[in-house]
Amino acid sequence: MPGQLNIGVAKVCMKHQRPLITANYITPEMRALDAEAKERGVLLLNETGLDPGIDHMTAMEHIDEVKEGGGEVRVLVL
């Protein structure tokens, strides 16, 4: 999931008392949700992954495949 969505998704998870586990880095905004998440008994776990570079390498592999097939990769900025 793109990092820009973390806060919104985390708030939905807390509202519905569901855990959120993501490979994204902890931002100050995410850290600010820690006390509320603990109070609600909701796990917000960030920076989980095999290696910080594996997700980037995999993304580039897919981007290269799309480009080789004549496709175009566009960025969605929210």
Phi and psi in radians as a Rosetta constraint file:
Dihedral C 1 N 2 CA 2 C 2 CIRCULARHARMONIC -1.062 0.35
Dihedral N 2 CA 2 C 2 N 3 CIRCULARHARMONIC 2.445 0.35
Dihedral C 2 N 3 CA 3 C 3 CIRCULARHARMONIC -0.988 0.35
Dihedral N 3 CA 3 C 3 N 4 CIRCULARHARMONIC -0.496 0.35
Dihedral C 3 N 4 CA 4 C 4 CIRCULARHARMONIC -1.112 0.35
Dihedral N 4 CA 4 C 4 N 5 CIRCULARHARMONIC -0.346 0.35
Dihedral C 4 N 5 CA 5 C 5 CIRCULARHARMONIC -1.580 0.35
Dihedral N 5 CA 5 C 5 N 6 CIRCULARHARMONIC -0.174 0.35
Dihedral C 5 N 6 CA 6 C 6 CIRCULARHARMONIC -0.906 0.35
Dihedral N 6 CA 6 C 6 N 7 CIRCULARHARMONIC -0.896 0.35
Dihedral C 6 N 7 CA 7 C 7 CIRCULARHARMONIC -1.121 0.35
Dihedral N 7 CA 7 C 7 N 8 CIRCULARHARMONIC -0.832 0.35
Dihedral C 7 N 8 CA 8 C 8 CIRCULARHARMONIC -1.057 0.35
Dihedral N 8 CA 8 C 8 N 9 CIRCULARHARMONIC -0.786 0.35
Dihedral C 8 N 9 CA 9 C 9 CIRCULARHARMONIC -1.163 0.35
Dihedral N 9 CA 9 C 9 N 10 CIRCULARHARMONIC -0.707 0.35
Dihedral C 9 N 10 CA 10 C 10 CIRCULARHARMONIC -1.056 0.35
Dihedral N 10 CA 10 C 10 N 11 CIRCULARHARMONIC -0.705 0.35
Dihedral C 10 N 11 CA 11 C 11 CIRCULARHARMONIC -1.159 0.35
Dihedral N 11 CA 11 C 11 N 12 CIRCULARHARMONIC -0.676 0.35
Dihedral C 11 N 12 CA 12 C 12 CIRCULARHARMONIC -1.143 0.35
Dihedral N 12 CA 12 C 12 N 13 CIRCULARHARMONIC -0.729 0.35
Dihedral C 12 N 13 CA 13 C 13 CIRCULARHARMONIC -1.062 0.35
Dihedral N 13 CA 13 C 13 N 14 CIRCULARHARMONIC -0.748 0.35
Dihedral C 13 N 14 CA 14 C 14 CIRCULARHARMONIC -1.143 0.35
Dihedral N 14 CA 14 C 14 N 15 CIRCULARHARMONIC -0.719 0.35
Dihedral C 14 N 15 CA 15 C 15 CIRCULARHARMONIC -1.021 0.35
Dihedral N 15 CA 15 C 15 N 16 CIRCULARHARMONIC -0.701 0.35
Dihedral C 15 N 16 CA 16 C 16 CIRCULARHARMONIC -1.755 0.35
Dihedral N 16 CA 16 C 16 N 17 CIRCULARHARMONIC 0.165 0.35
Dihedral C 16 N 17 CA 17 C 17 CIRCULARHARMONIC 0.905 0.35
Dihedral N 17 CA 17 C 17 N 18 CIRCULARHARMONIC 0.968 0.35
Dihedral C 17 N 18 CA 18 C 18 CIRCULARHARMONIC -2.172 0.35
Dihedral N 18 CA 18 C 18 N 19 CIRCULARHARMONIC 2.503 0.35
Dihedral C 18 N 19 CA 19 C 19 CIRCULARHARMONIC -1.262 0.35
Dihedral N 19 CA 19 C 19 N 20 CIRCULARHARMONIC 2.728 0.35
Dihedral C 19 N 20 CA 20 C 20 CIRCULARHARMONIC -2.235 0.35
Dihedral N 20 CA 20 C 20 N 21 CIRCULARHARMONIC 2.107 0.35
Dihedral C 20 N 21 CA 21 C 21 CIRCULARHARMONIC -2.155 0.35
Dihedral N 21 CA 21 C 21 N 22 CIRCULARHARMONIC 2.165 0.35
Dihedral C 21 N 22 CA 22 C 22 CIRCULARHARMONIC -2.494 0.35
Dihedral N 22 CA 22 C 22 N 23 CIRCULARHARMONIC 2.707 0.35
Dihedral C 22 N 23 CA 23 C 23 CIRCULARHARMONIC -1.495 0.35
Dihedral N 23 CA 23 C 23 N 24 CIRCULARHARMONIC -0.086 0.35
Dihedral C 23 N 24 CA 24 C 24 CIRCULARHARMONIC -1.203 0.35
Dihedral N 24 CA 24 C 24 N 25 CIRCULARHARMONIC 2.674 0.35
Dihedral C 24 N 25 CA 25 C 25 CIRCULARHARMONIC -1.221 0.35
Dihedral N 25 CA 25 C 25 N 26 CIRCULARHARMONIC 2.692 0.35
Dihedral C 25 N 26 CA 26 C 26 CIRCULARHARMONIC -1.366 0.35
Dihedral N 26 CA 26 C 26 N 27 CIRCULARHARMONIC 2.153 0.35
Dihedral C 26 N 27 CA 27 C 27 CIRCULARHARMONIC -1.757 0.35
Dihedral N 27 CA 27 C 27 N 28 CIRCULARHARMONIC 2.854 0.35
Dihedral C 27 N 28 CA 28 C 28 CIRCULARHARMONIC -1.000 0.35
Dihedral N 28 CA 28 C 28 N 29 CIRCULARHARMONIC -0.626 0.35
Dihedral C 28 N 29 CA 29 C 29 CIRCULARHARMONIC -1.150 0.35
Dihedral N 29 CA 29 C 29 N 30 CIRCULARHARMONIC -0.691 0.35
Dihedral C 29 N 30 CA 30 C 30 CIRCULARHARMONIC -1.204 0.35
Dihedral N 30 CA 30 C 30 N 31 CIRCULARHARMONIC -0.714 0.35
Dihedral C 30 N 31 CA 31 C 31 CIRCULARHARMONIC -1.055 0.35
Dihedral N 31 CA 31 C 31 N 32 CIRCULARHARMONIC -0.586 0.35
Dihedral C 31 N 32 CA 32 C 32 CIRCULARHARMONIC -1.163 0.35
Dihedral N 32 CA 32 C 32 N 33 CIRCULARHARMONIC -0.326 0.35
Dihedral C 32 N 33 CA 33 C 33 CIRCULARHARMONIC -1.504 0.35
Dihedral N 33 CA 33 C 33 N 34 CIRCULARHARMONIC -0.111 0.35
Dihedral C 33 N 34 CA 34 C 34 CIRCULARHARMONIC -0.993 0.35
Dihedral N 34 CA 34 C 34 N 35 CIRCULARHARMONIC -0.884 0.35
Dihedral C 34 N 35 CA 35 C 35 CIRCULARHARMONIC -1.089 0.35
Dihedral N 35 CA 35 C 35 N 36 CIRCULARHARMONIC -0.765 0.35
Dihedral C 35 N 36 CA 36 C 36 CIRCULARHARMONIC -1.129 0.35
Dihedral N 36 CA 36 C 36 N 37 CIRCULARHARMONIC -0.715 0.35
Dihedral C 36 N 37 CA 37 C 37 CIRCULARHARMONIC -1.093 0.35
Dihedral N 37 CA 37 C 37 N 38 CIRCULARHARMONIC -0.770 0.35
Dihedral C 37 N 38 CA 38 C 38 CIRCULARHARMONIC -1.110 0.35
Dihedral N 38 CA 38 C 38 N 39 CIRCULARHARMONIC -0.706 0.35
Dihedral C 38 N 39 CA 39 C 39 CIRCULARHARMONIC -1.065 0.35
Dihedral N 39 CA 39 C 39 N 40 CIRCULARHARMONIC -0.645 0.35
Dihedral C 39 N 40 CA 40 C 40 CIRCULARHARMONIC -1.502 0.35
Dihedral N 40 CA 40 C 40 N 41 CIRCULARHARMONIC -0.129 0.35
Dihedral C 40 N 41 CA 41 C 41 CIRCULARHARMONIC 1.292 0.35
Dihedral N 41 CA 41 C 41 N 42 CIRCULARHARMONIC 0.545 0.35
Dihedral C 41 N 42 CA 42 C 42 CIRCULARHARMONIC -1.910 0.35
Dihedral N 42 CA 42 C 42 N 43 CIRCULARHARMONIC 2.277 0.35
Dihedral C 42 N 43 CA 43 C 43 CIRCULARHARMONIC -1.436 0.35
Dihedral N 43 CA 43 C 43 N 44 CIRCULARHARMONIC 2.132 0.35
Dihedral C 43 N 44 CA 44 C 44 CIRCULARHARMONIC -2.029 0.35
Dihedral N 44 CA 44 C 44 N 45 CIRCULARHARMONIC 1.844 0.35
Dihedral C 44 N 45 CA 45 C 45 CIRCULARHARMONIC -2.074 0.35
Dihedral N 45 CA 45 C 45 N 46 CIRCULARHARMONIC 2.053 0.35
Dihedral C 45 N 46 CA 46 C 46 CIRCULARHARMONIC -1.965 0.35
Dihedral N 46 CA 46 C 46 N 47 CIRCULARHARMONIC 2.967 0.35
Dihedral C 46 N 47 CA 47 C 47 CIRCULARHARMONIC 1.028 0.35
Dihedral N 47 CA 47 C 47 N 48 CIRCULARHARMONIC 0.726 0.35
Dihedral C 47 N 48 CA 48 C 48 CIRCULARHARMONIC -1.827 0.35
Dihedral N 48 CA 48 C 48 N 49 CIRCULARHARMONIC 2.177 0.35
Dihedral C 48 N 49 CA 49 C 49 CIRCULARHARMONIC 3.131 0.35
Dihedral N 49 CA 49 C 49 N 50 CIRCULARHARMONIC 2.927 0.35
Dihedral C 49 N 50 CA 50 C 50 CIRCULARHARMONIC -1.235 0.35
Dihedral N 50 CA 50 C 50 N 51 CIRCULARHARMONIC -0.685 0.35
Dihedral C 50 N 51 CA 51 C 51 CIRCULARHARMONIC -2.865 0.35
Dihedral N 51 CA 51 C 51 N 52 CIRCULARHARMONIC 2.416 0.35
Dihedral C 51 N 52 CA 52 C 52 CIRCULARHARMONIC -0.999 0.35
Dihedral N 52 CA 52 C 52 N 53 CIRCULARHARMONIC -0.387 0.35
Dihedral C 52 N 53 CA 53 C 53 CIRCULARHARMONIC -1.598 0.35
Dihedral N 53 CA 53 C 53 N 54 CIRCULARHARMONIC -0.322 0.35
Dihedral C 53 N 54 CA 54 C 54 CIRCULARHARMONIC -1.097 0.35
Dihedral N 54 CA 54 C 54 N 55 CIRCULARHARMONIC -0.733 0.35
Dihedral C 54 N 55 CA 55 C 55 CIRCULARHARMONIC -1.119 0.35
Dihedral N 55 CA 55 C 55 N 56 CIRCULARHARMONIC -0.649 0.35
Dihedral C 55 N 56 CA 56 C 56 CIRCULARHARMONIC -1.205 0.35
Dihedral N 56 CA 56 C 56 N 57 CIRCULARHARMONIC -0.719 0.35
Dihedral C 56 N 57 CA 57 C 57 CIRCULARHARMONIC -1.137 0.35
Dihedral N 57 CA 57 C 57 N 58 CIRCULARHARMONIC -0.712 0.35
Dihedral C 57 N 58 CA 58 C 58 CIRCULARHARMONIC -1.138 0.35
Dihedral N 58 CA 58 C 58 N 59 CIRCULARHARMONIC -0.729 0.35
Dihedral C 58 N 59 CA 59 C 59 CIRCULARHARMONIC -1.059 0.35
Dihedral N 59 CA 59 C 59 N 60 CIRCULARHARMONIC -0.787 0.35
Dihedral C 59 N 60 CA 60 C 60 CIRCULARHARMONIC -1.114 0.35
Dihedral N 60 CA 60 C 60 N 61 CIRCULARHARMONIC -0.638 0.35
Dihedral C 60 N 61 CA 61 C 61 CIRCULARHARMONIC -1.052 0.35
Dihedral N 61 CA 61 C 61 N 62 CIRCULARHARMONIC -0.785 0.35
Dihedral C 61 N 62 CA 62 C 62 CIRCULARHARMONIC -1.192 0.35
Dihedral N 62 CA 62 C 62 N 63 CIRCULARHARMONIC -0.707 0.35
Dihedral C 62 N 63 CA 63 C 63 CIRCULARHARMONIC -1.075 0.35
Dihedral N 63 CA 63 C 63 N 64 CIRCULARHARMONIC -0.778 0.35
Dihedral C 63 N 64 CA 64 C 64 CIRCULARHARMONIC -1.068 0.35
Dihedral N 64 CA 64 C 64 N 65 CIRCULARHARMONIC -0.712 0.35
Dihedral C 64 N 65 CA 65 C 65 CIRCULARHARMONIC -1.082 0.35
Dihedral N 65 CA 65 C 65 N 66 CIRCULARHARMONIC -0.747 0.35
Dihedral C 65 N 66 CA 66 C 66 CIRCULARHARMONIC -1.092 0.35
Dihedral N 66 CA 66 C 66 N 67 CIRCULARHARMONIC -0.815 0.35
Dihedral C 66 N 67 CA 67 C 67 CIRCULARHARMONIC -1.128 0.35
Dihedral N 67 CA 67 C 67 N 68 CIRCULARHARMONIC -0.716 0.35
Dihedral C 67 N 68 CA 68 C 68 CIRCULARHARMONIC -1.098 0.35
Dihedral N 68 CA 68 C 68 N 69 CIRCULARHARMONIC -0.534 0.35
Dihedral C 68 N 69 CA 69 C 69 CIRCULARHARMONIC -1.472 0.35
Dihedral N 69 CA 69 C 69 N 70 CIRCULARHARMONIC 0.121 0.35
Dihedral C 69 N 70 CA 70 C 70 CIRCULARHARMONIC 1.516 0.35
Dihedral N 70 CA 70 C 70 N 71 CIRCULARHARMONIC 0.089 0.35
Dihedral C 70 N 71 CA 71 C 71 CIRCULARHARMONIC -1.492 0.35
Dihedral N 71 CA 71 C 71 N 72 CIRCULARHARMONIC 3.089 0.35
Dihedral C 71 N 72 CA 72 C 72 CIRCULARHARMONIC -2.272 0.35
Dihedral N 72 CA 72 C 72 N 73 CIRCULARHARMONIC 2.378 0.35
Dihedral C 72 N 73 CA 73 C 73 CIRCULARHARMONIC -1.791 0.35
Dihedral N 73 CA 73 C 73 N 74 CIRCULARHARMONIC 2.201 0.35
Dihedral C 73 N 74 CA 74 C 74 CIRCULARHARMONIC -2.006 0.35
Dihedral N 74 CA 74 C 74 N 75 CIRCULARHARMONIC 2.670 0.35
Dihedral C 74 N 75 CA 75 C 75 CIRCULARHARMONIC -1.784 0.35
Dihedral N 75 CA 75 C 75 N 76 CIRCULARHARMONIC 2.299 0.35
Dihedral C 75 N 76 CA 76 C 76 CIRCULARHARMONIC -1.745 0.35
Dihedral N 76 CA 76 C 76 N 77 CIRCULARHARMONIC 2.060 0.35
Dihedral C 76 N 77 CA 77 C 77 CIRCULARHARMONIC -1.897 0.35
Dihedral N 77 CA 77 C 77 N 78 CIRCULARHARMONIC 2.119 0.35
